[in-house]
Amino acid sequence: MEIILIVSAIALIAVFFIAQYNRLIRLNIAVDESWAQIEVQLKRRADLIPNLVETVKGYAQHEQSTFDAVVAARAKATTASSVADTAAADGALTQALRGLLAVAEAYPDLKASTNFAGLQDELATTENKVAFSRQFYNDTVRSLNTAVKTIPTSFFVGFAKVSEREFYEIEDPQDRTVPTVKF
């Protein structure tokens, strides 16, 4: 009888250990997957930008500095590798795109162009997907980081070779300004 109790206790401890280990591995894989989704959406946006720039160029040829800023920001965004670098490049690209779309506002013929309207819609859809991907990534990072810091999973972090991950944060001064509303 004692042997059965001892074997049962060892089996219970082994099941608990395996469950905690597997939980950490699943969370780590979820973070990797969500990061890959951000990269897919950022790539999609980067692929749209040249078409958008060329369309706007046809109407607003004297806005070269705006085009150069967008192209430079796109180049940085496509070569960023770490979470912090990607977030910084993403913020710079968002600012440059705002400048490009502001230029487009000054050209009624451009705004009426079906090609431009289609690209602008596609960009808006992509921006929504990027925002969702960022949120999903940060949610999975939060889950992983919570597991890494809390008991009992924190005891298995070294064995699972899992560590805390960095949140995806964009420092965009435009996001911190209060909009002016006039009636």
N, C-alpha and C positions, 0 to 999 in steps of 0.2 A: 504494500500500500504506500509506503514512504517513497519508493522508487517512482511510482506513478505520479505522486505529488511533485517530486523533484523534476521529473521529465516534463510535466505539465508547466511548471514554473519556468523552466528553461525555454520551453517552446513559446510560452507567452512573452517572455523577454525578447526572444528572437523575432517574433512577429511584430512586436512593438518597435524594435530596432529597424527592421526592414520597412515598416510603414513610415517611420520618420525619415529615413534615408530616401525612400521613393518620393515622399512629399517634397523634399528639398530639390531633388532632381527634376521633378515635374515643374516646379516653380521656376527653376533656372531655365528649363527649355521654353517655358511660356514667355519669359523675358527675351530670350534669343529670338523666338518667333515674332514677337511684337516689334522688336527692333528691325527685323527683316521687313516687316510690313511698312514701317516708316521709310526705309530705304527704297522700297518699291514705289511708294507714293511720291517721294522726293525725286526719283528718277523720272517718273511720269511727268511731273511738273517741269523738270529740267528739259525734257524732250519737247514740251509745248512752247517753251519760251522762245526758241529761235523763230518759229512760225509767227508768233505774236509780234516779235521785234520786227521781222521783215514786213509784216502787214502794216504796222504803224509807220515804219520807215518810208513806205510808199507815199504816205500822206504828209508826213512831218519830217522832211529831210534835214531841216536845220536844227533838230533836237539831238545832235550827235552825242553830246555829253550824257544824256539820259540813256541812250542805247549802249554806250560804252559801260556805264555803271551797271546796267542789267547784265551785260555779257560777262563783266568781271565778277559780279556776284554769283552768277551761275557757275562760272569756272571754279570758284572757291567752294561752292556748295557740292559740286560733283567730286571734289577731291578730299573733302573732309572725312576723317576716319573715326575719331572718338565721339562720344556723345556730346561733350562740351563744344568741340570744334564744329560738329554738325549743327548743333543748336545755334551757335553764333553765326555760321554761314547761312543758315536758314533765315535767321532774323534779318541779316543784311540783304538777302535776296528778296524777302518780303518788302523791305523798304524800297528797294530798287524797282520792284514791280508796281508799288504804289505810285512812284514817280512816272513810270511808263503809262500807267492808266490815267494819271492826271494829265499827261500830255495829250492822250487820246480824247479827253473831255473837250479840249480846245478845237477839235476838228469834227464838225457835225457830219461831214461826208464819211469820215472814218467810222464814227459811231453808227451810221446807217449801213455800213458795209456788212453783208451777211457773213463774209469770211471772218471779219473781226468779231462780230457778235457771236459766232460759233466758237471761236477761240476763247473769247472772254467767258462764255458759258462753261466751256470745258475746263478752263483755269479755275473758275469758281467751284465747280464740282470737285476738282482735284484738291483745292485748298480745304474743302470740307473733309475730304478723305484724309488729308495730311493731319488736320486737327483731330479727327477721330483716332487716327493711328497713334498720335502723340498721347492722347488721353488713355488709350488702351495700354500703351507701353508703360506709362506712369502708374497705372493701376496694377499691372503685373509686377513692376519694380517694388511698389508699396507692399504687395503680398509677400514677395520674396524677402525684402528687407525686414518685414515684421517677423517672418519665420526665422530669419537668421539671428534676430536679437532676442527672441522669446524662448522660454523654456517650454518644452523639452527639446525642440528642434535645434536650439543653439548648441547643444552638446554634440550634434552630429555634423555640424558645418565643416569641420576639418576633414572628417572622414569622407564626406560627399564632395569635397573640394569646391564648395560653393561659397561665395562671399556677397557682401552688399553690392548693389549696383547703383549707378548714378541716375538721378532723375533727368528727364529731358526738359530743360527750361530755356526759354528764349527771352533774352533781355531786349525788349523792344520799347523804347521810350514812348512811342506812339500809343501803346497799350495803356500807359499810365496817365495820359492826359485826359482830362474831363472834357467831353464834347460840349460845344456851345450850341444851345438850342434856342432858336428864335421863332416867335409866332407872329 
